[in-house]
């Protein structure tokens, strides 16, 4: 049961981060991009520890933080 809750939490954070990222693009909100990066940070670290192409998941929060910095300026 614990593994199921971890999976639901991981997918929940990924979906919430994606929705916040899209909201930030729609409203041009740097704060939404910042919170999207924070939300995607935990799943990205977990998925980046796997072998193969999953290492690219660590780029997701940095992309969101980059959008936040560009919108802030």
N, C-alpha and C positions, 0 to 999 in steps of 0.2 A: 504494500500500500504506500510505503514511503517513496518508492521509486516513481509511482504514478503521480504523487503530489509534486515531486521535483520536476517531472516532465510538464505537468500543467503549469507550474510556475515559470518554467523556462519559456514555454510557448506563449504564455500570457505576457511576459516581459518583451518578447520579440514582437508580438502584435501591437502592444502598447507603444513601443518605440517606433514602429512603422507608422502607426496612426499619428503620433506626435510629429514625426518627420514630415508627413504629408500635410498636416495642419500648419506646420511652420512654413512650408512652401506656399501654401494657399494664402495665408495671412501675412507672409513676410515677417514672421515673428522670430527674433533671435532667441527669445526665451524658450519657445517650443523646441527649437533645434537643440538648445543646451540640455533641456530635460530629456529629449530624445537620445542624446549621446549618453547621458547618465543612465537611462533605462537600458540602453543596449550594451552598456559596459560589462555587466555581469554575465549575460549570455555569451557575449563575444569572448570573454576570458575562458568560460567553460568550453565553448566549441573550439577555440584555438588550441586547446591542449590535445585535441584528437589528431590523428595522422592524416596526411594527404592535403587535399585542397581546403579543408576546414580551417586552416591557418589564416585564410583570407577573411574570416569573420571578424578578426581583430581590426580590420579597416573600417567597419561600419560606424563605431563610435567616433573615430577620428574624422570621418566624412561629415558626420552630424556636427561635431565641434567646429570643423572648418566652415560649414554653412553658418553657424552661430556667430563666429568671428566676422565673417564677411557681411552678415546682416547688421551686426552691431556698428560697423563703421559706416 
